[in-house]
Amino acid sequence: MVFEKASTRTRVSFEAGMYQMGGSVIHLTTGDSQLGRAEPIEDTARVISRMVDLVMIRTFEQSKIERFAQYSRVPVINGLTNEYHPCQILADIFTFAEHRGSIAGRTVAWIGDANNVAYTWLQAARLLGFKLHVSTPPGYRLDPRLAPPGEYYEVFDDPLRAARDVDLVTTDVWTSMGFEAENEQRRQAFAPWCVDANLMGSASADALFMHCLPAHRGEEVSAEVIDGRQSVVWDEAENRLHVQKALMEYLLLGLEVQ
């Protein structure tokens, strides 16, 4: 496991999951590896992949993990990049399936920042046949390079309209890692995009609420929502462990899992 960005759920789920399945884990950061000393990522990939069975990387640019994967002999898992967070969405969709069945044909509302989690929801909607409603403040809209146009998503200026009659409302912190200097500016811009009881009231009566955590109560979500009856955030967090184990098993055994 290579961490160039800090983590709680990603590290614990992968590490605990691998130990539970009888494997072992090596944990690296830029500070205790040559990655922090300007070794080319291609060289690091060539070496590490000769010594392990899987690599999980949590890093910055998507291009960095793609370069690593290109030169790796073993599967490389995206634990998070600036652009995408696929392991989180695997857990989110599994959580929805546990509580409501298949997500195909359903509608999900993303309220808040157009960040890596939002872009991965877009990928999932296109692949799995559900609709995504996206509402972000002006100046924080989707990047068209990461959000190809299509019928799988719709953009709303009004978060209440985005949440109307949806099956799932989900959000994330307003200030992602790397944007801390913008925190106060974002707090002001995002204030109307708080997922509170009024916004949840616009959704379907049995709509679920999710948040990838960590959460800031009173900012992107109110305490009554995240701690309320529609919230499944703790199941969602636990499911990071289960889907991580399934992913690692699949990458190691492939069709044998079937």
N, C-alpha and C positions, 0 to 999 in steps of 0.2 A: 504494500500500500504506500503510495507516494502522495504526500500532502503538501502542496504549495499554498493552500488555503486552509484555515482552521476549520475544525469540524467537531461536532458531538455525535449526532445521529449516524452520520455516514461511517465514522470510525468505529463506533460501538457495534453497529449492525453488521458490518463486514467482519470485524475482528471476532465478535462473539459467534457469528454464524459459521465462520471457518473452524473455530475451535469445536463448536457443537457437532460439526460433521467429521471431526477427527483429523483435521488439517492443522497447519500452523501458519503464523503470520509474521512478516517482517515489516516494520513500520519505519518509513523514511520521511524526512522533511528536507527542505532545501538547505537548512542549517547543518544537517549531519550527513549530507551526501554531496557528491561532486556537482549536482544540479545547481547548487548555490555558488559554484566556483567556475561557472561559464563552460562546463563541459557540454558539447553539442548534444541536443536531445536524441539525435539519431544514434550517437555512440552509447549513450546511457541505455537506450532501448536494446541495442545489440547485446550488451553485456548482461543486463538484468534478466532478459528473457531467456538466456541460456541457463539460468539458475533457479527459476521458479516455474510454476504451472499456470499462474494467472497474475495479471497486474491490474490494480485499480488505481486510477490517478484522479486527484482533485486539484484542478489547476486554473489557470487564467484563460488564455485564448484557446478556442476550439481547435485552431490550426496546430497548436502545440501537441495536443493529445492525438490528433490525426497523424502528425509526423512520427510520434512515438509508435503508434500502431503500425504504420507502414514498415518500420524496421524491426518490429517485435516478432519473435517466433511463437509467441503464445497470445491468447486472447487478452485484449485490453478493455477494461470497463471504464466508462465515463462516470466518475463519482461526482462531478460537477465541473462545468466550465463557465466562462462569462456568458456564453450563449445558450447553453442547454443544461438540464438536470434530469436525465432520463430515469435514474433510479428512484427519484422522488415520485415521478408520475406513475411508474409501475406500482408503487405502494398505494398511491391515491386511487388508481383504478381498481386495484384489488380490494381496497377498503369499500369502494362504492359497490362492487359486486357482492361483497359479504352482506351488506345492508339492504341493497335494492335490486340485486340481480345485474344482468348485462347492462353495460353503459351504451350499447349500440342503440341509436334512435333517440337518446336522451339529449338534454340541453344543460350545459354547464356555463356558469357565469364567472368570468375572471374579473375581479374588481381591484384596481390599483396599478402598480408599476408594470410596464412592459419589460419584464426581466427574463432571466433564463428559465424560470419555471413556467412563465406564460408561453414562451416560445415552444416549450416541450408539450404543453397542453395543445398547442396548435398542431404539432406533429401527430399527437395521439388522436385528435379529432379527425384528421385526414385519413389516418390509417384504420381507425376502429369504427367509423361511421356514426359519430355523434356531432352535435352542433356546439360551438363555443361562442358565447357572447363576451366581448371584451370591452371594458370601460376603463379608460385611463385619463388623467388630467391633461389639458393642453400642454404641449412641450415634452410629454413623456409617452408619446404614442408609439405604436408598433413600427419597427424598422421594416420597410417593404422588402428588404433583401432577405429577411428572416421570416417573413410572413407572406408567402406567395398568395395572390388573390384566389378565391375559390368559395364555393357555397358552404364549406365546413365552418366558417366563422363569420361573425357580423360585429361591427364596431358601433358602440353607442357613446354619445357624449354624456348622457345622463345615466349614472349608475343604477338608479331605481328602475329605469326602463330595461337596462341590461339584465337585471335580476328577475324581471317579471315572469312568473310561472316556470322558472327553471327548476331542475331537479337537484342541482348542486351549486352552492356558492363557495368560491375559494379565493384566497388572497395570500399575500406575503407582506413582509416588512416593507416600509416605504423607502428605506435606505439600505440597499444591498452592500455587501462587502466591496470596498474599493471606492465607494461614493460618500464616505463619512463626512467629507468637507461640505457636502451639499445638504447635510441633515436638516438644518433649520429652514432652508429654502424649500425643501421637500415637505416638511411638516405643514407649512402654510399652503403649498400647492395641492397637497393630497387630502386636506382636512375634510372636504365633502365626500371623499371616497372611503370613509370609515364604514365597515360592515357592522351596522348596529341593528337593533330590533326592528326599526322602521324598514331598513333595507331587506332584512330577512322576511319581513311581512309581505314584501312584494313577490317573493319566490313562492313556489308551490308549497302547500301546507305541510307536506312531508319531506321538504327539501333538506338536504344535509349541508353542514358547514365543515369545510376543511381549511387547514393552515399548515404549511410545511414546517413551521417552527424554526427558530424561536419567535415568540409573539410579543408584541408590545400592546398590552391592554390599554385602551383609551386612545390608541393611534389607529392602526389599520383595522382593528376589531375591538368591539366593546367587550367588557368582562361578561356581561349577561349573555352574549352570543357564544363566545368561546367556551364558557363554562355551562352553557345551557343545554337543553334537551336535544337540539338538532346538531350539536357539535359531535364529531367523531374523531377529533384530533388525536386522542390518545390511542385509539385503535390504529389510526393512520400512522402514528409514530412507531408503534409496535410492529406494524406490518412492514416497515423498512427491513427488519430482521428476516422475516419470512420470504419476502421477494428477493432479497439479496442472496439467501441460501438457494433459492430456486434458480436464480440466475447463474450462480457459480456452479451448481450441479449441472445445469444444462450446458454451460461452456466447457466443462470438464468431460462430461459423458455423452453429450449430444443426444442422438435418437435413442440411446440406451435408456434414457429417462422415461420414454414412452412405455 
